[in-house]
Amino acid sequence: MEDKKANIIAISTIIVLTICIIIARVFLKLSRPFFLIAGANSAVILVVFSYLIIRRRCKRRRQLLESQLVSQGSELRIEYSFLRKVSGVPTIFQYRELEEATENFQALLGQGSSASVFKGILSDGTSVAVKRIEGEKHGEKEFRSEVAAIASVQHVHLLRLLGYCIMAGGPRFLVYDFISNGSLDCWIFQGRGNRNQPRGCLSWGLRYRVAIDVAKALCYLHHDCRSRILHLDIKPENILLDENYGAIVADFGLSKLMGRDESKVFTNIRGTRGYLAPEWFLEHGVSEKSDVYSYGMVVLEMIGGRRNVCLVQNGNDRSQRKWQYFPKIVYQKMREGKLMEVVDDRLAESRGVDEREVRRLVFIAFWCIQEKARLRPSMGQVVEMLEGHVPVEEPPIPK
């Protein structure tokens, strides 16, 4: 529309100038030099108008092309983001992308001995958790273990790896889905949590569902992957809760791949005190039953809302503190028929706890923490017991 107006103005100006020159020649009888000058001026004006029109058209065409390129680029980014999520293939991120996504690594979600986790938002709007792994030898080993274990697996209760970033001579980064409700420890232990992770008390129904979710995730790792994957660090801090309080198993930095034809593997002691199976210390080699043991310890902590191993103080005298082993207390209450006394006090007040489910969970937990690995059930059997498909017999007393 603007180009048409410019054309009309230019043509009108030329017509007016031509008419003026004709009138001047007929009525005023001006000299030839005058007409030469007037004609030259008209030519200049015509050239100027033509230049402006051409320039305007070129500018509009360039703007249109730029707009199309921006639109196509946006569509490509959306398509790329979609394909990345669908295919599950880890993306190689540039350090600058992660720096911008995390606002220079400001929002710290959690920190361990060799890694820190930051919240970030990618350019396509995806919320992520960026794990920065420090250290040379240990950092490289943890990075490789985590990528090897989780890069190719897809399960609703396993944390999804979106991509990674490697800096020459610097830290390594792993980019995961952001899980909104933080880790399980903040929801079952009193006084846990920080300003980045909410504090709360998980209801009994949700705790039971978390037990099923984690069991299904471990069952998948142990039985449904091409190479069996041993997590080797199952604990409440490595179990995340999504927006619906479903459980997501995370942190595969200590994991180990195990061949289908192998019954056990030998490796250095790894994991967290209080969740390690006896075979770690007996140097008999570890297997998927080592994860089963850790799972049983976590289940007991979910039931009681307390750590399995903790220091207890009588009164104000710090010298009277002693170590207390929660599984032993649970077993004593089980023998006395007073299992409800070991349930988290905050849950007992709500009166929403099913005593039959408590009994089933306790029995399953004790089967899982048997000293002899061959007595422990597989995670597939645990899932069937949790869902009530098979009866759960009373377990033998652990030593």
N, C-alpha and C positions, 0 to 999 in steps of 0.2 A: 504494500500500500504506500509506504514512504517512497519507494523507488518510482512508482507511477506519478506521485505528486511532483517529484523532482523533475521527471521528464516533461510533464505539462508546463512547469515553470520555465524550463530551459527553452522549449519550443515557443512559448508565449513571448519570452524575451527576444528571441531571434526575429519573430514576426513583427513585434513592435519596432525593433531597430530597423528592419527592412522598410517598413511603412514610413518611418521618420525620414529615412534617406531618400525614398521616392518623392515624398512631399517636398522635401528641401530642394530636390533637383527640379521639380516641376514649377513650384511657386517661387522659390527664393533664388533660383538660377545661380547656385553657388559654384565655385571653381572646381576643376578636376582634382587638384591636390586635396581639397577638403574631403572629397568622396574616397580618395585613396586612404586617407587617415581614418575616416569613419569605417571603411571596410576592414582595415587592419584591426581597429578596436573591436569590431564585431567578431572577427575571427578569434581574437584573444579571449573575448568573453565566452565564445562558443567552446574553445579549448578548455577554459577553466571549468565551465559547467560540465563538460564531458568527463574531465578528470575527477570532479567531485562525485559524479554519478557512478563512474567505474570504481572509485575507491569505496564508496558506500556499499556497492554490490559485493566487492571482494571481502569487505569487513563482515558483512552479514553471512556470506558463504563460509568464512573462516569460523565465525561464532557457531554456525550450524554444525560444522564438522567437529568442532571441539565439544559441543554438547553431545553429539552422537558418540564420540570417543569416550567421554565421561560415562555416559549411559551404558555403553558396551562394557567398559571396564568394571562398572558396578555390577552388571549382570554376570560378568566372568568371575568376579570375586564371590558373588553369592553362589554361583554354580560350583566353583572350586570348593567353597566351604561345604556345600551340600555333598559333593562327591567324596570329600575327605571324610565326612562323618559316616557316609554310607559304606565306603570301602573299608574303613578301619585301618588303612595304611598310615603309619606314623609320618608326620610331616617334618621336614627339616626346617626349623625356624632360624631366622637371623637374630643375632643378639639384639640388634636395634629394635626388632619387633617386640621382643620380650621386655626390653627396657621401657618402651612406650606403653605396652599393655599393663605393666605393673607400676607405672609412674615412678620409675627408677627404684623398684623393689622397696616400696614404702609399707604396704599392708602385709605385715607378717602374720601368718596363720599359725605357724608352729615351728619349733626348732629342736633338732636332735644333735647328737655328737658330731655328725659329719654332714648334715644337710639342714637347710632351712626351706620353708614353704611359704610362698607369697600368693596373694590373690591378685588376679589380673583380668582385663577384658580385652579380647582381641579386636582387630579392626572390623570384623564382621559382627561384633556384638556378643560373641561367645564368652561366657564367664569361665575362667580357667584357674587352676592351681599350678603354680610354677615351682618346681622343686629344684633348688640349687644345691648341687653336691660338691663339697669342697674336698681338698686333699688330693695328692698325686696317686699313690698306689691304691690306697683304700677306696678313694673316690672313683677311680677307674673300675675297680672290681665291683663296687656297688652299682655303678651305672650299667655295666655290661650284664650283671645278674638281672637287674630290673627290666631292661629292654628285652633280653632273651626270654624272660619268663612271661611277660605280659603283652608284648607287642603283637603277638599273633592270636591271642585268645579273646573271645567275645562272650561275655556272660552278664546277665542283668545284675548280678550281685558282685561283680568284680570291677574295680576302678578302671576306666578306659584311658589308655595312653593316646593322646592326640599327636604328640610329636616330641622332638628333642632338639637340642642345640649343643654343639661342641665347639669350645674355644681353644685354640692352640695354646697350651701352657696355662690355661685358666680353668675356671670351674665348668662343670657340665650341667646341663639343664634338661629336665623332663617336664613336659606340659601335659596336665591331666584335666579331666572334667572337674569343675568346682562342685563340691558337695555341700549343700547349704547348711545342714544342721550339725556340722562338726563331728567330733569323734565320740564313741560310745562312753568313754570314761567320764566325760562331762555330764552324762545323763544318768549314770548309775552310782557314782561315788559322791558322797556329800562334800561340799566345799570345793569341788573341781570346777574348771572353766576359767575363762579370762574374757577380756573385753571383746575379743574377736570370735569367741565361741560361747554360745549360750549355756547357762546353767539351768538345770531342771531335773525333774525326777520322772524317769520313763515308767509308764504304767506297766502292770503285770502282763497285759495282753500284748503290748508292743515288745516287751522283753522276750516273751515266748516266740513271737514272730521273728525277732532278730536271731534267736537261736536257730530257727529253721533256715533263715536266709543264709547265715554263715555256713551251716552244715551243707547246704546245696552248693555254695560256692566252692567249698573244699572238696566236695564229692566230684564236682566238675574237674578241678585241677588234678585230682588223684586218678580219675578213671576215664574221663572223656577227652583228654588232650592226647595228641600224638605221642608226645613225651610227657610222662608224669611230672608234675610240678610240685615240689615240696615248698611250702611257704616258709616254714621254720621260724616265724616270728609272730604267731597269732597272739594277740593281746588286745584289750579294749582300745588302746590308743591307735591301733591299726585297723579298727572297724569304724567306718563312717556311716552317718545316717543322712539319707536324702530328705527332700521336702516332705515326703510321706512317711518318714521314719523307717524306711526300708534299709536293710544293712548292705553296705558296700565294703568288701575286703580290699585293703590298700597296702601299700609299702612292700614291694617285692625285692627290696635291696639285699636281703639275706637269702633269697630263694635259691633252690637247687633243682636242676633238671635231672630226671632219673629215667633210664631206659626201661622199656617194657619188660625186658628179660632180667632186670636187676631186682633183687629182693631188698637190698639196702645199699647205702653209699656211705663212704667214710669221708669226713670233712672236719675242719676245725670247729670248736664249739662256737655256735652263733645263736643269737636269740636273747631273751630277757629273763633274768632271775625270777623264779616263781612260776614260770611257764615251761621250763625245760624238762623234757622227759628223762628218766633215769639213764637210758642208754647213752645219752650224751657223755655222762661222767664215767660210765663203765666201758666206754670205747668199744661198744659192740656194733657200731654203725647205726645210721638213722634211716628211717623209711617214712612212708606216709602215716604210719602209726605215731610218729613223733608229733605231727600236727594234731592228731586225734587227742593226744594227751593235753596239749596246750588248749585245745578247744574245750575239753572237760573242765580245766581250771577256770577258763573264762565264764563258762556256764555257772559254776559255783559263785563266782563274783557277781554275776547278774542276779542270782537268787538273793544273796545276802546284802548287796549294795556296799560291799567292803572288799578290801584287798585280802587275798588268801594268806599272805604272810605280812604281819604288821606288828609294830611295837605297841604294847598296852601298858598304860600307867595307872597305878592305883593311887588315887588322891593326888596330892601336890608333890609327893616325894618322887623326884625323877630317878633316884637310885633304885626304886622298886619297879622300874620298867622291865618288861619281859616280852620275848617274842611269842606271838600267838599264831597257831596254824588253823585257819578256818575250816579246811576239810575235815580235820579231826573232830572239831566241835559239831559239824553237820552230821558226821557218822554217829556220834554219841546220841544226838537228838533223834536220829533215825531209829536207833536201837530202842530208845525210850518211847517212841511213838509221838514225839513232840516236834515234828518237822516244821510246823508253822512258826515255831519260835526262832528259826534261823532266817526267816524271810525279812527282807529290808523293812525296818520299822515304819518307814514312810508309806510303804505299800500296805502294811497290816492295818494302818489307820483308815485306808480308803475302802476296805472290805470288798475289794474287787478281785481278790486272789482265789483261784480255784485250787483247792488242796490236792485234788487228783493230779493236776498239772504240775504242782510243786513236787509231788512224790515221783512223777514220771521223770521230771528234769533231774532231780537228785540221783535217781537210779542210773539214768543215762550218763550223768557226769562221773559217777563212781566207776562205771564200766570203762569210761574213756581214760581214767587216770590209774588204771591198773599198772603195777610195776612191770609186769611181763607184757611186752608188746603184743604177743600172740593172743592174749586174752582180751585185748581191746577190740571193739567192733570197727568195721570200716565206716567211712562217712556215709556211704550208701545205706548201710544198716541203721545208722543214727537217724538219717532222714525218715526212714520207714517207722522207726520207733517214735520219733517226735510227732509224726502225722497220725499215729495210732493204727498203722496198718499191721503191726506185729506187737505182741505183748512184751513188756519189759520185766524180766525177772529180777529179783533182788540180787544185787552184786555181792561178791565176796569182799571181806574187809581188806582194804589196802594196807600194806605194812607201813 
